[in-house]
Amino acid sequence: MPLDPNLLDGLLGDLVVNSNQSSALTRMADRNATQGLAVIQNVLIQQHGGTADDAATMAALRTAIHIPQVDSNRPPE
C-alpha cells in the first residue's frame, strides 16, 4: 500500500531536518573536543616546562649549597 504523498513529503522533510541537526551536533562535539584537547596539550606542555625549570633551579641550588664559600679577604690555601 503506497504512502500518501503528503505524508511521504513530511517524513522526508523530518529526515532531512534530523540529519542536519545530527550533523550540527557532530560538528559541535568535534570542535569542542578539538579545542579541549588543544587546551589540555598546552597545559601539559606548560606544566612540563615549568617542572623542568623548577628541577633545574633546585639542582643549581643543591649544587650551590655544597660549594664551599671562599672568603675574599683570605688568600687561597
N, C-alpha and C positions, 0 to 999 in steps of 0.2 A: 504494500500500500504506500504510495508516494506521499511525501510530506506536503503540507500546504506551502506554497511559495512564500507567503508572508512569514510563516513560522521558520522556514529554512533561512530566509534572509536575516531574521532576528538572531537565530542561533549562530550563523556565520559572523554576524556583527559582534556578538558576545565573544566568540572565539578569537576574533582579531583584537578586540579590546583587552581581553585577558592575556593574550600573548604579548601585547605591547606593555602591559603593566608588569608582567613577569620579566620581560627584558629590562625594563627600567629598574626593577628591584635588583636584578643580577648586576647591572652596571653600577648601581649604588653600592652594593656589597663589595664588588670588585674594587671600586675606588676607595672605599673605606679600608678594606684590607690592605691595599697598596700603601695608603697613607699611614696606616697603623704600623705596618712593617718598616716603613721608612723612619718613623719616629723611634721605634724600638732599635733599629740598626744605629741611628745617630746616638741614642742614649748609651747603647753598649759600647760604641766606639769611643765616645767622650769619656765614659766611665773607665774604660780600659786605659785610655791615655792618662787620665787623672791618677789611676792606681799606679801606672808605670812611673809617672813623675814623682809620686809620693815615695815609692820604693827607692828610686834613685836618690831622692833627698835624704831619706833615712839612712841609706848606705853611706852617703857622704858624711852625715853627722856621726854615724858609728865609727867611721874611719878617723874623723877629726878628733873624736874623744880619745882614741888610742895613740895619737901622735903627741909625743912629749913637747911641751911648750919650752921654747928657748928664751932665756932672759937676755934681752938685747944689751943689757949693761954688763953682762958677764962674758968673758971670752969663751969660745968653744973649747971643749976638752979634747 
